[in-house]
Amino acid sequence: MTTSAIPSADRSDFRNVLRSGTLVGLITGVGVVAFVAISRILPAGAVRDVLEGILVLAGGVAVSLIPGQRAVSRTVEGVAGAAAIGLWGTVVFMIFDIVLLRPFKAYPWTWDAIGGGSTWWYLPIWWMLGTFLAWMGGLLTAARNARGAASLTQLAMPVVIGAVVLTAAGKLAGCPVPLAALTGAGYTVTLAALALFYNARQA
C-alpha cells in the first residue's frame, strides 16, 4: 500500500514561500549564467540559437511551474502562494544579479542602453514578469490538480510543445526577433492560454 507524497492542502505559508522562492531565484541565476556563457563562448549560428532556446524553455518551466508545485496549488490560496514564490524568486535573482553578474559585466552595453543607460530599468519588469509567470503557472497547476495530481513533467509538456510550435511559426513567418526572445514569448503566451483554458473548463 502506498500513500501520496503530495499534501492535500495548499502551502502558502511564509516559510515555504521564502524557501521555495529562494530555490527559484537561484535556479534562475544559474540559468542566466549558462545563457551568458553560451552567448560568449559559441559563435553566432544555429547551434547557439538552439541551445539558448532550450535554456529559455528550461528557465520558463522553473519560474512558472515550480512555484505552483511547491505551493501545491489547488485553490485561490495556493495560486496566491505560487505568485508570492515567483515574486520572491525575482528578488533573490536581483540580489544574485547585483552581487555576481553586474560586477563581471555579464550583459552587453546595449542591454543598459535600452533603458537610457540605467542598470535598473529591467528589474521592475522582471518582478512583474516573474510574478505573472508564477501566477499563470499556479492557475494551471490548480486546474490540473482538480482533475488529479499532475507532475511537473505533465504540466510542462503541453506548454513547451506550444512554445516550440509558436516559435517555429514565428521563424517561418520571418519574425526578425532572436530565437531566444521568440521562444520566451511563445512560452508565455502558451502558458497563459492554457491556464485560462483549463480554468474556464473548471468554471
Secondary structure, 3 states (H helix, E strand, C coil): CCCCCCCCCCCCCHHHHHHHHHHHHHHHHHHHHHHHHHHHHCCCCHHHHHHHHHHHHHHHHHHHHHHHHHCCCCCHHHHHHHHHHHHHHHHHHHHHHHHHHCCCCCCCHHHHHCCCCCCCCHHHHHHHHHHHHHHHHHHHHHHHHCCCCCCHHHHHHHHHHHHHHHHHHHHHCCCCCCHHHHHHHHHHHHHHHHHHHHHHHHC
